[in-house]
Amino acid sequence: MFISNFLLAIVGYTTARFVLPILTFGKIHVQPASSDEQGFNWFGLKRVPGHGLMCHTNVAGCLGLIPWIAFIAAMLLKSRAG
């Protein structure tokens, strides 16, 4: 439980905080960790005036883990290939 919370909260959130605005050309930003914003839709997004969309912290943590999982899978496949 501690490891999964660490991965989502630290690794995934931090990755998403840096990568998501770059991939979306600044249209989606990640909710600050200290924020207690409400009103996110089912996809974990909320429209923010002047900033486009804001992604909920939990959703950002999951999205931020995707590149790491892909990287680990690629390394495992590469090591098996020889």
C-alpha positions as CSV (number, residue, x, y, z in Angstrom):
1,M,0.0,0.0,0.0
2,F,2.8,2.4,0.9
3,I,4.6,1.7,-2.4
4,S,1.5,2.2,-4.5
5,N,0.7,5.5,-2.7
6,F,4.3,6.6,-3.2
7,L,4.3,5.8,-6.9
8,L,1.0,7.6,-7.5
9,A,1.7,10.6,-5.2
10,I,5.3,11.3,-5.9
11,V,6.5,9.8,-9.1
12,G,3.2,9.9,-11.2
13,Y,2.1,13.3,-9.9
14,T,5.5,14.9,-10.5
15,T,5.9,13.4,-13.9
16,A,2.4,14.6,-14.9
17,R,3.0,18.0,-13.5
18,F,5.9,18.5,-15.9
19,V,4.8,16.5,-18.9
20,L,1.1,17.1,-19.2
21,P,1.4,20.9,-20.0
22,I,4.1,20.2,-22.5
23,L,2.1,17.4,-24.3
24,T,-1.1,19.5,-24.4
25,F,0.7,22.8,-25.4
26,G,-0.3,24.4,-22.1
27,K,-4.0,23.6,-22.3
28,I,-4.1,21.2,-19.4
29,H,-2.4,21.9,-16.0
30,V,-2.3,19.7,-13.0
31,Q,-4.0,20.7,-9.8
32,P,-1.5,21.8,-7.1
33,A,-1.0,19.2,-4.4
34,S,-2.0,21.7,-1.6
35,S,-5.3,22.6,-3.4
36,D,-8.7,21.3,-2.4
37,E,-10.5,22.3,-5.5
38,Q,-13.9,20.6,-6.2
39,G,-16.1,20.2,-9.2
40,F,-14.0,17.9,-11.4
41,N,-15.9,16.0,-14.1
42,W,-15.9,12.2,-14.6
43,F,-12.6,12.4,-16.5
44,G,-10.9,14.3,-13.6
45,L,-10.9,17.6,-15.5
46,K,-12.2,21.0,-14.6
47,R,-12.4,24.1,-16.7
48,V,-10.4,27.0,-15.2
49,P,-10.9,30.6,-16.5
50,G,-7.8,31.8,-18.3
51,H,-5.9,28.5,-17.9
52,G,-7.8,26.0,-20.0
53,L,-8.3,22.8,-18.0
54,M,-7.1,21.5,-14.7
55,C,-6.4,17.8,-14.1
56,H,-7.2,16.3,-10.7
57,T,-4.3,15.2,-8.6
58,N,-5.3,11.5,-8.5
59,V,-5.8,11.4,-12.3
60,A,-2.5,13.1,-12.9
61,G,-0.8,10.5,-10.7
62,C,-2.2,7.7,-12.8
63,L,-1.4,9.5,-16.1
64,G,2.1,10.3,-14.9
65,L,2.9,6.6,-14.4
66,I,2.1,5.7,-18.0
67,P,5.5,6.8,-19.4
68,W,7.3,5.0,-16.6
69,I,5.4,1.7,-17.2
70,A,6.1,2.0,-20.9
71,F,9.8,2.6,-20.2
72,I,10.1,-0.4,-17.9
73,A,8.2,-2.6,-20.3
74,A,10.5,-1.6,-23.1
75,M,13.6,-2.3,-21.0
76,L,12.2,-5.7,-20.1
77,L,11.4,-6.6,-23.7
78,K,14.9,-5.4,-24.8
79,S,16.6,-7.5,-22.2
80,R,14.6,-10.6,-23.2
81,A,15.4,-10.0,-26.9
82,G,19.1,-10.4,-26.2
